[in-house]
């Protein structure tokens, strides 16, 4: 008789008589739709900022941007308002070395 370890209850069961309580349950968060993440190519008619034409297809609009070498930004705050880079922090060893150098110049060092 072939057996397999059950991850649900932690025991061994015969493959021919698997207990109904140990069957894997379907994910509750899954949808019954055939394609829940479907993204359409169509959009409400929009006027291109590049050539002034009206487009109702995302791919056609982005194709004109790509051919012109333009980057589509959208409303991403990281591009519109970039956070300035902070200067690197001062290391404790550098502070100690600077203080020791100052004391040495003043004649208090060893």
N, C-alpha and C positions, 0 to 999 in steps of 0.2 A: 504494500500500500504506500503510495507516494504522499508525502506530507510537505507542508510549507509553513513557515513561521508567519504568524499574523501580526502585523504592525499595530493593529487597532487594539487587540486585547492582550497581546504578548504571549500567546500560546501557540502550539502547533496544531494544525488541522489537516484532515485528509482532504485532498483536492477533489475527490468525488462527492464529499458531503460537507461542503463549506457552510458554516453557520450563517443564516441570513443577517444576523446582527453585525457580522464582521465585514459585510460588503461595503465598499467605499461609497459614500454618499456623493451625489452630484453637488458641485459648488453652488451655493445659494446665490452668490453674486453674479453668476453667469446669466446671460440673457437667453430667451428662447428665440430671438430673432436670428435669421440666417446670417446676417452680417451687421452686427451692432456698431462697428467702427467705420462704417462707410462714409467717405468724404466725397462730396459731389464736386465736379469741376465747374458747375454753373454758379453764377452769382448775379445779384441784381445789377442792371446796367450801370457801369461806372465809367467816368471819363478819365483817360490816361493823362497823367501829368507830363508825360514825355511828348506825345504827338497830338493830343487833343481828341483822339478818336474815342468812340464809345465801345466798350468791350463787355461781353457777358460770359466770358470764359476766363478762368484763372490762368490756365496754361498759355493761352494766346497773349494775354496781358504780360505775363512774366517772360514770354518768349521775346516780345519787343524790348523789354528792359534788358534782357540778357544780350540781345544782338547789339544794343547801343552801349553796352558796357556799364550800365547803371546798376547800382545795388539797391534793392528794395528794402527799406528800413522798417516801415510800419510804425507802431507806437511802442517799441521796445525801449524802456527807460534806460537800460544800460548803454544804448547807443546815443540816445538823445541827450542824456545827462550823465556822462561818465563820472565815476567817482575818482577824484585825484589820487594818485599813488602817494602813500606815506613814505617819508624818508626812513631809511633803515634805523632801527633802534640802536642806542648807544650801549655797548657792552660794559659790564662791570669791570672787566680787566683793563679796558681802555681808560676808564675813570681813575682806577688805582695807579696806572702807569703815569697819567697826567699829573696827579697829585704828587706822586713820588718825584717826578721831574721838577715840579715847582718847588718842593721842599729842598731838593738838591741844589737848585739855582740860588735859593735864598740862604743856603749854608746850613740848613737844619738836617740834611740827609746824611746817610752813612757813607 
